[in-house]
Amino acid sequence: MGMDRSVLRSIPLFATMGDEQLDRMTAQANARRVPQGDAVFEQGDPAKAFYLLLHGRLKVTQVTRDGQQIIVRVVHPGDLFGFTRALGRPDYPGTATAAVDSLVASWPTESWDGFVENNPQLAMSAIRTIGQRLDEAHTRIREMSTEEVERRVAHAVLRLVEQAGMRVETGMRVDFPISRRDIAEMTGTTLHTVSRILSAWETQGLVEGGRQRLVVCDAAALTRLAENAE
């Protein structure tokens, strides 16, 4: 489907662009609905387009050489993703799957160079995004190298709440379906270990779980646990 400039203008990244700039972008854009569980693109596919998430949530996964699947990031509304041209590679390094019914906008990969030349804020956003991904990757590598599993899981849950938390009566709920297996894939551990940790936290009143549901009831206590503080 096509796009109207008002859709892009409602997103902070494009809010300061003039009508002419927005019209140039929407002229080449395609919008598409992605049902929950469907992939926008898969790891190793030729990178024919780059994307903007307009609505919903996506999980980006990678399969390692030994066949293990890991979740490398969550894509939130307003995030650019799949801009492999900026990374100097011809294929997608991971698979982007809709965690909920989502809406994405896409542009041909060959449009990237012209867009960033004519829209400095787009280039700066891409640089910030790459920087944030590197920072988060370094943090996760440090956690997996130096921290015990329970602290790694606590950090992962707190990041989810910070990025996608919604206030509910009992605390902060991650506002998209998240399973114990997902958290295991985020933290480089097993489903059994994550299940044991979350069950213990539920008994202590730190979290509430459920099928694909997670509520943090005591963020302060979870933060102390993550930081190994008394």
Backbone as JSON, one array per atom type, in Angstrom:
{
  "sequence": "MGMDRSVLRSIPLFATMGDEQLDRMTAQANARRVPQGDAVFEQGDPAKAFYLLLHGRLKVTQVTRDGQQIIVRVVHPGDLFGFTRALGRPDYPGTATAAVDSLVASWPTESWDGFVENNPQLAMSAIRTIGQRLDEAHTRIREMSTEEVERRVAHAVLRLVEQAGMRVETGMRVDFPISRRDIAEMTGTTLHTVSRILSAWETQGLVEGGRQRLVVCDAAALTRLAENAE",
  "N": [[0.84, -1.2, 0.0], [0.34, 2.37, -0.46], [1.69, 5.47, 0.98], [0.87, 8.22, 3.1], [2.09, 11.54, 3.64], [1.58, 12.42, 6.24], [1.72, 10.22, 7.87], [4.46, 9.65, 8.15], [5.25, 12.1, 9.24], [4.26, 11.99, 11.8], [6.09, 10.59, 13.2], [8.9, 10.95, 15.28], [11.49, 11.01, 14.06], [11.04, 12.04, 11.51], [9.7, 14.38, 11.91], [10.59, 17.04, 11.65], [11.01, 17.43, 8.98], [10.44, 19.02, 5.81], [7.51, 19.48, 3.68], [8.18, 18.87, 1.01], [10.45, 17.23, 1.25], [9.32, 15.08, 2.66], [7.44, 14.22, 0.8], [9.1, 13.25, -1.21], [10.14, 11.05, 0.06], [7.86, 9.49, 0.68], [7.0, 8.93, -1.87], [8.54, 6.85, -2.79], [8.03, 4.88, -1.02], [6.74, 1.86, 0.42], [4.09, 0.48, 2.25], [3.36, -2.1, 4.52], [1.47, -4.67, 6.05], [2.32, -6.88, 8.64], [1.6, -9.92, 9.8], [1.42, -11.31, 13.14], [4.11, -13.39, 13.95], [4.99, -13.73, 11.33], [7.74, -13.19, 9.06], [9.59, -10.26, 8.28], [11.93, -10.11, 6.86], [14.47, -12.59, 6.21], [17.35, -14.1, 7.75], [20.29, -13.88, 5.87], [18.98, -13.39, 3.48], [19.04, -11.53, 0.37], [19.63, -8.05, 0.67], [17.25, -6.16, -0.22], [15.75, -4.01, 0.5], [15.27, -1.32, 2.91], [13.92, -0.53, 6.17], [11.23, 0.87, 8.18], [9.71, 0.73, 11.27], [6.39, 1.18, 11.77], [4.25, 0.53, 13.4], [3.65, -1.74, 16.1], [5.73, -4.53, 17.16], [8.93, -6.0, 16.65], [10.99, -8.93, 16.65], [14.38, -9.5, 16.34], [16.32, -12.08, 15.24], [19.19, -14.27, 15.27], [20.8, -17.08, 13.85], [23.32, -19.07, 15.02], [26.52, -20.5, 14.01], [26.6, -23.02, 15.12], [23.96, -23.68, 15.21], [22.37, -22.55, 17.18], [19.73, -20.43, 18.18], [19.49, -16.96, 18.74], [18.15, -14.03, 20.26], [18.76, -10.92, 19.09], [17.96, -8.29, 19.16], [15.19, -6.08, 19.89], [12.8, -4.52, 17.89], [11.34, -1.36, 17.91], [8.41, 0.82, 17.6], [8.95, 3.43, 15.24], [11.61, 2.9, 14.86], [14.37, 2.55, 12.63], [15.37, -0.17, 10.56], [17.18, -2.95, 9.13], [18.88, -1.59, 7.41], [21.19, -2.34, 5.71], [22.97, -1.34, 3.89], [24.28, 0.8, 5.05], [25.96, -0.59, 6.64], [27.64, -1.81, 4.97], [27.14, -4.34, 3.83], [25.7, -6.98, 1.8], [23.53, -8.56, 2.5], [20.9, -9.57, 4.82], [21.68, -9.63, 8.25], [20.22, -10.94, 10.18], [17.01, -12.38, 11.17], [13.93, -10.77, 10.99], [11.09, -10.81, 12.82], [7.59, -10.53, 13.33], [6.48, -9.74, 16.49], [4.03, -9.03, 17.38], [1.0, -8.2, 15.57], [2.0, -6.11, 13.0], [3.07, -3.03, 11.36], [4.95, -2.03, 8.67], [7.12, 0.23, 6.92], [8.81, 0.42, 3.8], [11.73, 0.95, 1.76], [13.51, 0.92, -1.37], [16.77, -0.52, -1.3], [18.74, 0.77, -2.8], [17.98, 3.41, -2.64], [18.95, 4.43, -0.32], [21.47, 5.89, -0.14], [20.93, 8.36, -1.43], [18.85, 9.31, 0.2], [20.09, 9.72, 2.73], [21.95, 11.64, 2.05], [20.38, 13.83, 1.38], [18.88, 14.17, 3.64], [19.99, 14.95, 6.49], [19.23, 14.38, 9.15], [18.26, 11.82, 8.99], [20.54, 10.37, 8.42], [21.96, 10.87, 10.8], [20.28, 9.61, 12.61], [20.57, 6.95, 11.82], [23.27, 6.58, 12.46], [23.14, 6.93, 15.25], [21.5, 4.75, 15.88], [23.09, 2.57, 15.09], [25.2, 2.97, 16.88], [23.85, 2.62, 19.34], [23.15, -0.09, 19.1], [25.68, -1.28, 19.04], [26.59, -0.56, 21.59], [24.73, -1.89, 23.21], [25.27, -4.51, 22.42], [27.92, -4.79, 23.31], [27.48, -4.53, 26.05], [25.91, -6.81, 26.57], [27.71, -8.82, 25.88], [29.66, -8.4, 27.84], [28.13, -8.94, 30.12], [27.52, -11.67, 29.73], [30.03, -12.72, 29.86], [30.99, -12.16, 32.38], [29.04, -12.24, 34.4], [26.86, -14.01, 36.63], [24.11, -16.23, 35.82], [21.55, -15.44, 36.83], [21.79, -12.68, 37.3], [22.22, -11.79, 34.67], [19.76, -12.41, 33.5], [18.11, -10.72, 34.99], [19.08, -8.18, 34.18], [18.32, -8.31, 31.45], [15.5, -8.45, 31.61], [14.93, -5.99, 32.87], [15.84, -4.23, 30.86], [13.95, -4.77, 28.87], [11.63, -3.78, 30.1], [12.32, -1.09, 30.34], [12.46, -0.33, 27.64], [10.02, -1.12, 26.55], [7.95, -0.96, 28.41], [4.76, -0.91, 30.05], [2.56, 0.75, 32.17], [0.73, -1.0, 34.58], [-1.72, -2.24, 36.93], [-0.33, -3.81, 38.79], [2.33, -3.29, 38.37], [4.96, -2.89, 35.98], [4.34, -3.82, 32.76], [5.69, -5.76, 30.13], [4.98, -4.78, 26.93], [4.45, -6.49, 24.78], [4.08, -9.84, 23.49], [6.11, -12.02, 25.32], [8.17, -14.7, 25.83], [9.44, -17.29, 28.04], [11.35, -18.72, 26.71], [12.18, -16.81, 24.84], [13.52, -15.02, 26.55], [15.55, -16.67, 27.42], [16.94, -16.94, 25.0], [17.82, -14.35, 24.72], [19.7, -14.12, 26.69], [21.6, -16.06, 26.52], [21.28, -18.58, 27.73], [19.64, -21.51, 29.1], [16.25, -22.69, 28.53], [15.22, -24.09, 30.72], [16.74, -23.05, 32.86], [16.01, -20.32, 32.87], [13.27, -20.58, 33.39], [13.34, -21.65, 35.97], [14.52, -19.49, 37.37], [12.65, -17.37, 36.95], [10.38, -18.47, 38.12], [11.17, -18.57, 40.79], [11.43, -15.83, 41.26], [8.77, -15.04, 40.96], [7.64, -16.25, 43.22], [8.87, -14.7, 45.16], [7.66, -12.29, 44.71], [8.66, -10.51, 42.86], [8.15, -10.51, 40.12], [5.42, -11.09, 37.82], [4.23, -13.76, 35.97], [3.16, -15.62, 33.07], [1.48, -17.04, 30.21], [3.39, -16.05, 27.63], [3.63, -13.55, 28.81], [4.76, -10.9, 30.88], [5.23, -9.22, 33.88], [6.81, -6.76, 35.73], [6.95, -6.43, 39.08], [8.38, -5.38, 41.21], [10.58, -3.34, 40.58], [12.74, -2.02, 41.77], [13.86, -3.89, 43.55], [14.59, -5.83, 41.7], [16.49, -4.43, 40.27], [18.46, -4.1, 42.23], [19.21, -6.75, 42.5], [20.22, -7.23, 39.92], [22.42, -5.56, 39.92], [23.88, -6.72, 41.84], [23.65, -5.82, 44.45], [23.19, -5.25, 47.96]],
  "CA": [[0.0, 0.0, 0.0], [1.08, 3.63, -0.46], [1.76, 6.17, 2.25], [0.63, 9.65, 3.15], [3.18, 12.2, 4.38], [1.21, 12.6, 7.64], [2.15, 9.04, 8.61], [5.86, 9.87, 8.5], [5.4, 13.29, 10.09], [3.89, 11.66, 13.17], [7.24, 9.9, 13.8], [9.88, 11.98, 15.63], [12.6, 11.06, 13.1], [10.67, 12.8, 10.32], [8.82, 15.47, 12.3], [11.09, 18.36, 11.23], [11.18, 17.49, 7.53], [9.46, 19.8, 5.06], [6.59, 18.7, 2.86], [8.85, 18.39, -0.19], [11.28, 16.09, 1.64], [8.45, 13.95, 2.99], [6.82, 13.72, -0.43], [10.1, 12.45, -1.91], [10.27, 9.78, 0.75], [6.65, 8.67, 0.55], [6.83, 8.52, -3.27], [9.25, 5.58, -3.01], [7.77, 3.98, 0.1], [5.65, 0.89, 0.44], [3.7, 0.08, 3.6], [2.86, -3.48, 4.5], [1.11, -5.27, 7.32], [3.03, -8.14, 8.89], [0.9, -10.62, 10.88], [2.23, -11.89, 14.21], [4.77, -14.64, 13.6], [5.56, -13.67, 9.99], [9.03, -12.52, 8.95], [9.76, -9.17, 7.32], [13.0, -10.68, 6.04], [15.15, -13.68, 6.9], [18.8, -14.07, 7.78], [20.92, -14.33, 4.64], [18.29, -12.89, 2.29], [19.6, -10.31, -0.22], [19.03, -6.85, 1.26], [16.65, -5.39, -1.3], [15.02, -2.85, 1.04], [15.43, -0.99, 4.32], [12.6, -0.48, 6.75], [10.85, 1.67, 9.34], [8.55, 0.14, 11.95], [5.36, 2.19, 12.04], [3.37, 0.08, 14.49], [3.88, -3.11, 16.51], [7.07, -4.88, 17.68], [9.61, -7.07, 15.93], [12.15, -9.55, 17.27], [15.42, -9.84, 15.37], [17.06, -13.26, 15.71], [20.26, -14.81, 14.45], [21.16, -18.47, 14.09], [24.77, -19.18, 15.04], [27.06, -21.59, 13.21], [26.27, -24.32, 15.74], [22.52, -23.89, 15.14], [21.63, -21.93, 18.29], [19.05, -19.17, 17.86], [19.55, -15.93, 19.77], [17.46, -12.77, 19.97], [19.8, -9.9, 19.17], [17.36, -7.01, 19.51], [13.76, -5.86, 19.67], [12.55, -3.3, 17.11], [10.21, -0.63, 18.47], [7.85, 1.78, 16.65], [9.82, 4.56, 14.95], [12.98, 2.44, 14.63], [14.85, 2.08, 11.34], [16.04, -1.47, 10.64], [17.46, -3.55, 7.82], [19.63, -0.68, 6.51], [22.49, -3.01, 5.59], [23.87, -0.54, 3.05], [25.1, 1.59, 5.96], [26.91, -1.5, 7.27], [28.52, -2.32, 3.93], [26.93, -5.76, 3.54], [24.62, -7.15, 0.81], [22.45, -9.42, 2.97], [20.42, -9.28, 6.16], [22.41, -10.46, 9.21], [19.29, -11.63, 11.06], [15.62, -12.52, 10.76], [13.03, -9.86, 11.71], [9.79, -11.47, 12.92], [6.6, -9.73, 14.05], [6.08, -10.25, 17.8], [2.59, -8.76, 17.34], [0.64, -7.67, 14.26], [2.82, -4.91, 12.84], [3.01, -2.29, 10.1], [6.29, -1.54, 8.33], [7.35, 0.94, 5.67], [10.07, 0.0, 3.2], [12.26, 1.67, 0.61], [14.56, 0.14, -2.04], [18.1, -0.31, -0.72], [19.51, 1.74, -3.59], [17.55, 4.76, -2.28], [19.55, 4.83, 0.96], [22.5, 6.91, -0.27], [20.29, 9.65, -1.73], [18.08, 9.76, 1.36], [20.94, 10.25, 3.8], [22.59, 12.86, 1.56], [19.41, 14.92, 1.37], [18.22, 14.27, 4.95], [21.03, 14.71, 7.5], [18.69, 13.79, 10.37], [18.15, 10.39, 8.75], [21.89, 9.83, 8.59], [22.3, 10.91, 12.22], [19.49, 8.57, 13.28], [21.22, 5.68, 11.51], [24.5, 6.52, 13.26], [22.75, 6.69, 16.65], [20.99, 3.39, 15.98], [24.25, 1.67, 15.06], [25.9, 3.15, 18.15], [23.07, 1.97, 20.41], [23.25, -1.54, 18.94], [27.02, -1.67, 19.48], [26.66, -0.42, 23.04], [23.96, -2.98, 23.82], [26.0, -5.75, 22.17], [29.07, -4.83, 24.23], [26.94, -4.77, 27.39], [25.49, -8.21, 26.68], [28.93, -9.65, 25.88], [30.26, -8.27, 29.17], [27.29, -9.66, 31.08], [27.65, -13.12, 29.55], [31.41, -13.11, 30.18], [31.4, -11.88, 33.76], [27.97, -12.29, 35.38], [26.1, -15.24, 36.79], [22.92, -16.23, 34.96], [20.42, -14.7, 37.4], [22.0, -11.25, 37.05], [22.01, -11.56, 33.24], [18.31, -12.42, 33.26], [17.58, -9.49, 35.59], [19.4, -7.08, 33.27], [17.52, -8.42, 30.24], [14.12, -8.09, 31.93], [14.9, -4.54, 33.12], [15.94, -3.56, 29.56], [12.65, -4.89, 28.2], [10.69, -2.85, 30.74], [12.73, 0.27, 29.98], [12.2, -0.08, 26.23], [8.65, -1.44, 26.13], [7.12, -1.15, 29.58], [3.48, -0.21, 30.14], [2.1, 0.72, 33.56], [-0.5, -1.71, 34.91], [-2.02, -2.12, 38.35], [0.63, -4.51, 39.64], [3.71, -2.91, 38.06], [5.25, -2.54, 34.6], [4.21, -4.99, 31.9], [6.27, -5.72, 28.8], [3.74, -4.64, 26.18], [4.31, -7.41, 23.65], [4.24, -11.2, 24.01], [7.49, -12.41, 25.59], [8.16, -16.03, 26.44], [10.65, -17.65, 28.77], [12.33, -19.11, 25.7], [12.73, -15.56, 24.32], [14.48, -14.48, 27.51], [16.71, -17.56, 27.36], [17.69, -16.6, 23.79], [18.44, -13.05, 24.92], [20.72, -14.14, 27.74], [22.56, -17.12, 26.28], [21.15, -19.66, 28.7], [18.64, -22.51, 28.72], [14.86, -22.47, 28.94], [15.06, -24.63, 32.08], [17.33, -22.12, 33.82], [15.16, -19.13, 32.93], [12.02, -20.97, 34.06], [13.63, -21.77, 37.4], [14.75, -18.15, 37.92], [11.4, -16.59, 36.96], [9.48, -19.07, 39.12], [11.64, -18.1, 42.11], [11.08, -14.4, 41.37], [7.32, -14.96, 41.18], [7.42, -16.59, 44.63], [9.35, -13.56, 45.95], [6.87, -11.1, 44.4], [9.39, -9.57, 41.99], [7.53, -10.5, 38.8], [4.26, -11.94, 37.54], [4.37, -14.37, 34.64], [1.99, -16.15, 32.39], [1.82, -17.44, 28.84], [3.84, -14.93, 26.8], [3.31, -12.32, 29.54], [5.71, -10.65, 31.96], [5.03, -7.98, 34.61], [7.79, -6.52, 36.8], [6.21, -5.86, 40.21], [9.3, -4.7, 42.11], [11.74, -2.99, 39.75], [13.87, -1.65, 42.62], [14.49, -5.12, 44.03], [15.21, -6.49, 40.55], [17.69, -3.65, 39.97], [19.48, -4.46, 43.23], [19.68, -8.09, 42.15], [21.02, -7.11, 38.7], [23.68, -4.89, 40.25], [24.51, -7.5, 42.91], [23.7, -4.96, 45.64], [22.39, -5.73, 49.1]],
  "C": [[0.88, 1.25, 0.0], [1.05, 4.29, 0.9], [1.46, 7.63, 2.05], [1.72, 10.3, 3.99], [2.86, 12.36, 5.87], [1.64, 11.41, 8.49], [3.6, 9.2, 9.07], [6.02, 11.05, 9.45], [5.06, 13.0, 11.54], [5.02, 10.95, 13.92], [8.33, 10.91, 14.06], [11.02, 12.11, 14.63], [12.3, 11.96, 11.93], [9.91, 14.08, 10.64], [9.28, 16.84, 11.78], [11.29, 18.47, 9.73], [10.09, 18.34, 6.9], [8.6, 18.89, 4.2], [7.28, 18.11, 1.63], [9.72, 17.17, 0.12], [10.43, 14.86, 1.92], [7.81, 13.35, 1.75], [7.8, 12.86, -1.22], [10.23, 11.07, -1.26], [9.03, 8.9, 0.57], [6.45, 8.19, -0.88], [7.48, 7.17, -3.53], [8.91, 4.53, -1.95], [6.64, 3.01, -0.2], [5.36, 0.55, 1.89], [3.07, -1.3, 3.52], [2.56, -3.95, 5.91], [1.8, -6.63, 7.45], [2.32, -8.84, 10.06], [1.89, -11.19, 11.91], [2.8, -13.23, 13.77], [5.37, -14.67, 12.21], [6.87, -12.88, 10.0], [8.97, -11.39, 7.94], [10.85, -9.56, 6.34], [13.7, -11.74, 6.87], [16.65, -13.57, 6.76], [19.37, -14.65, 6.48], [20.22, -13.89, 3.37], [19.04, -11.68, 1.7], [18.87, -9.09, 0.31], [18.5, -5.95, 0.15], [15.95, -4.13, -0.82], [15.51, -2.56, 2.45], [14.08, -0.54, 4.85], [12.49, 0.51, 7.91], [9.64, 0.99, 9.96], [7.58, 1.25, 12.33], [4.51, 1.81, 13.24], [3.71, -1.37, 14.81], [5.25, -3.3, 17.14], [7.62, -6.02, 16.84], [10.73, -7.63, 16.79], [13.13, -9.91, 16.16], [16.26, -10.97, 15.95], [18.18, -13.6, 14.74], [20.46, -16.28, 14.84], [22.68, -18.58, 13.97], [25.22, -20.39, 14.21], [26.74, -22.96, 13.8], [24.77, -24.55, 15.85], [21.72, -23.29, 16.27], [20.99, -20.63, 17.82], [19.14, -18.22, 19.03], [18.76, -14.72, 19.31], [18.48, -11.65, 20.17], [19.23, -8.52, 19.49], [15.86, -7.06, 19.31], [13.61, -4.54, 18.94], [11.26, -2.66, 17.62], [9.66, 0.36, 17.44], [8.74, 3.01, 16.5], [11.25, 4.18, 14.68], [13.21, 2.13, 13.15], [15.49, 0.7, 11.55], [16.25, -2.0, 9.22], [18.24, -2.65, 6.88], [21.07, -1.19, 6.38], [23.47, -2.22, 4.75], [24.81, 0.29, 3.93], [26.16, 0.73, 6.63], [27.85, -2.13, 6.25], [28.35, -3.8, 3.65], [25.71, -5.93, 2.64], [23.44, -7.96, 1.29], [22.04, -9.02, 4.39], [21.12, -10.2, 7.17], [21.51, -11.24, 10.16], [17.91, -11.72, 10.46], [14.76, -11.61, 11.62], [11.62, -10.43, 11.66], [8.84, -10.62, 13.76], [6.23, -10.42, 15.36], [4.58, -10.05, 18.02], [2.28, -8.31, 15.92], [1.29, -6.3, 14.09], [2.61, -4.28, 11.47], [4.39, -1.71, 9.83], [6.23, -0.75, 7.03], [8.69, 0.51, 5.12], [10.42, 0.88, 2.01], [13.32, 0.79, -0.05], [15.93, 0.49, -1.46], [18.88, 0.75, -1.48], [19.1, 3.19, -3.32], [18.29, 5.3, -1.07], [20.52, 5.99, 0.81], [21.9, 8.29, -0.53], [19.52, 10.19, -0.55], [18.98, 10.38, 2.42], [21.68, 11.52, 3.35], [21.65, 14.05, 1.66], [18.73, 15.13, 2.72], [19.23, 13.95, 6.05], [20.48, 14.06, 8.77], [18.5, 12.28, 10.23], [19.51, 9.72, 8.93], [22.28, 9.8, 10.06], [21.53, 9.84, 12.99], [20.12, 7.2, 13.05], [22.49, 5.5, 12.34], [24.17, 6.24, 14.72], [22.28, 5.25, 16.85], [22.13, 2.38, 16.0], [25.02, 1.76, 16.37], [25.18, 2.47, 19.3], [23.18, 0.45, 20.33], [24.63, -2.03, 19.4], [27.14, -1.62, 20.99], [25.92, -1.56, 23.72], [24.67, -4.31, 23.61], [27.18, -5.89, 23.11], [28.59, -5.13, 25.66], [26.57, -6.24, 27.57], [26.69, -9.15, 26.68], [29.59, -9.6, 27.25], [29.46, -9.05, 30.21], [27.48, -11.17, 30.97], [29.04, -13.61, 29.92], [31.7, -13.04, 31.67], [30.32, -12.1, 34.8], [27.32, -13.67, 35.45], [24.75, -15.08, 36.09], [21.8, -15.36, 35.53], [20.57, -13.21, 37.17], [21.78, -10.91, 35.58], [20.52, -11.49, 32.92], [17.68, -11.15, 33.82], [17.85, -8.29, 34.69], [18.52, -7.12, 32.02], [16.07, -8.0, 30.49], [13.99, -6.59, 32.16], [15.02, -3.76, 31.81], [14.62, -3.61, 28.82], [11.64, -3.9, 28.78], [11.03, -1.4, 30.38], [12.32, 0.62, 28.56], [10.73, -0.22, 25.86], [7.73, -1.69, 27.31], [5.85, -0.33, 29.55], [2.96, -0.36, 31.56], [0.79, -0.03, 33.67], [-0.64, -1.68, 36.43], [-0.93, -2.72, 39.23], [2.09, -4.16, 39.34], [3.86, -2.47, 36.62], [5.22, -3.81, 33.76], [4.93, -4.76, 30.58], [5.12, -5.79, 27.8], [3.72, -5.39, 24.85], [4.56, -8.81, 24.19], [5.72, -11.57, 24.15], [7.47, -13.73, 26.34], [9.45, -16.26, 27.22], [11.75, -18.09, 27.8], [12.98, -17.86, 25.08], [13.82, -15.02, 25.24], [15.73, -15.36, 27.56], [17.58, -17.23, 26.15], [18.37, -15.24, 23.91], [19.67, -13.12, 25.83], [21.71, -15.29, 27.59], [22.5, -18.24, 27.29], [20.03, -20.59, 28.25], [17.25, -22.12, 29.19], [14.64, -22.96, 30.37], [15.57, -23.64, 33.13], [16.47, -20.88, 33.98], [13.86, -19.44, 33.65], [12.22, -21.06, 35.56], [13.79, -20.39, 38.05], [13.44, -17.37, 38.02], [10.41, -17.16, 37.97], [9.88, -18.63, 40.52], [11.28, -16.63, 42.31], [9.59, -14.22, 41.6], [7.0, -15.25, 42.64], [7.81, -15.43, 45.55], [8.57, -12.27, 45.69], [7.57, -10.1, 43.52], [8.71, -9.43, 40.63], [6.24, -11.3, 38.84], [4.42, -12.46, 36.14], [3.05, -14.86, 34.12], [2.41, -16.53, 30.99], [2.14, -16.19, 28.02], [3.57, -13.58, 27.47], [4.32, -12.15, 30.67], [5.44, -9.27, 32.55], [6.11, -7.89, 35.68], [7.06, -5.79, 37.91], [7.1, -5.05, 41.14], [10.6, -4.42, 41.35], [12.96, -2.65, 40.6], [14.61, -2.89, 43.12], [15.2, -5.85, 42.9], [16.5, -5.76, 40.15], [18.8, -3.97, 40.95], [20.07, -5.84, 42.91], [20.62, -8.02, 40.93], [22.39, -6.51, 39.01], [24.43, -5.59, 41.39], [24.66, -6.67, 44.19], [22.83, -5.56, 46.74], [21.13, -4.9, 49.23]]
}
